[in-house]
Amino acid sequence: MRGNFLGNCMMVLIAAVVFFCLQACKDRSSENRYQIGAAQVSVTLVDGEEAWPDSVVVLAYYPTLFNLEQNNIDFIPLRFEGGKWCGEIPLEVLRSHGGGVVVLQPDDTYLTGVMCCFDQETPSDIKIKREKDGRFLWSATDKNDYISTPNQVASYFINFERADIIASEEAYQTWQSYISEEIDSILPARLEVAFGDTDIDPELKKIVTEQLKQFYFKGRITWYVKDLKRFLELDVSEPPVEMYKEYLDRLDFSTDVVIDETMPELIVFYQQLLTRMPIGVPQIGESGVAEWQSAALPGLRKVISNPTQVLLDKLSAVAYITQIEEQNRPLSQQQIDNINAYYKDDLGKIILNRNQKIIDKLAATQAELIDLSEQPEFNLLDFMKRFEGRPVVVDLWNTWCGPCINAMKEFEEKKQSYADSDVVFLYICNTSSPEQKWHSYAERESGVHVRLSDDASYALMSEYDFDAIPSYLFFDRKHNLVEKYTGFPGVDGFVGSISKIEN
């Protein structure tokens, strides 16, 4: 059941509303650097005007760095001991602003959640009181004052993304008028919608604001040409780098903003600086890190006047991570030597850990990739004839679908128990999944992977009466359809469906 909750609520929890950051995090003045470690967290549930249910589940969520998937949030259940829920939160930075806790009923019904800092040096102790009318009050356990949080959890990220505010048709006539309206009018209006009148800790607001600006750059500013085509049916060439510089030069690239990722897919913003901008930044290859940074600086200065050192270090890390996780290409020995020689904090260790994970993953994965995107039609039952006498689980997904990726991750450990069985896992996506990204995901997921044309994919979805993903089909050994549904039901539910087709 938890799979449904994590899939459906992930985006809300990523940027859940907070009224004050924990005092221990607010008082830290030391520079937030990369450091692999753990933060201690405890949660105490206090009966107020209304009692808590006898049994609840308390989860902590925390960000992971350099995540190429649809979100950068992982969850960990807290254990109940001594009247409170406790746990250790793995972190790759000294402190993280992007974490929090959620309280669920055993059936995964959401009760409440709050965003907070996690700090490796100072424990995060939280108490939450349950009041009437769906109100929840919370505070740090060393304080007596409670802060009210609404039952409907607000989300800065969701509010910002859904704000129906775009540049005017007139603004799109020239790139100068477009970027001016975006900077002076559209972006401030979206930020106002994002935060509303919530009382947010100033330090956290600064970080979230700057990262929303990064998110907006990758999701809107770089879409200038596509938007002209979509809104005005005009074909224009890419704007000059001066347009991007007008925007990027206004962003803050100080340490906390660059290091502490609080929302999904921010790595894409840094990838765009390396690959999407027409500024001639070279690939990192086997160059020394400092040597590569020197070579990248002239290009970067075309769009950012004064790149900070922390930004340069992150960009070099993103260059390595992109090779590892998006291209599925492990580091060479020379690259490993370069990383060990340059990075003085744990950023180098983080890169090398990712490298080892992809090596282990590729070694353990048996994936067959079949690209049928040039074929206008696809017959699923005919295709499954190659699996005669074997039960087949069909997973309809795409690389851009967060719940699809989350479901694969959640089922990953249990899936290993089917390694010696004859159950076939057949993954089907379409060309909305870019070829390189499809290869990246598929090569790490055991099973048979098929990429269809959009028309063939649409016909398949229509044939089985699906209108959303992830969707699943379960065929027995004679390839009779036994069960189908949309949405991952959790590991236990998924295993139950597989058991129906194994006999």
Buried (B, 14 or more C-beta within 10 A) or exposed (E): BBBBBBBBBBBBBBBBBBBBBBBBBBEBEEEBBBBBBEBBBBBBBBEBEEEBEEEBBBBBBBBBBBBBBBBBBBBBEBEBEEEBBBBBBBBBBBBBBBBBBBBBEEEBEBBBBBBBBBBBEBBBBBBBBBBEEEBBBBBBBEEEEBBEBEEEBBBBBBBBBEBEBBBEEEBBEEBEBBBBBBBEBBBEEBBBBBBEEBEBBEBBBBBBBBBBBBBBBBEBBBEBBEBBEEEEEEEEEBBEBEBBBBBBEEBBBBBBBBBBBBBBBBBBBBBBBBEBBEBEBEEBEBBBBEEBBEBBEEBBEBBBEEBBEBBBBBBBBBBBBBBBBBEBBBBEEEBBEBBEEBBEBBBBBBBBEBBEBBEEBBEEBEBEEBBBBEEEEBEBEEBBEEBEEBBBBBBBBBBBBBBBBBBBBBBBEEBEEBEEEEBBBBBBBBBEBEEEBBBBBBBBBBBBBBBBBEBBBEBBBEEBEBEEBBBBBBBBBEBEBBBBBBBBBBBEBBBEBBEEBBE
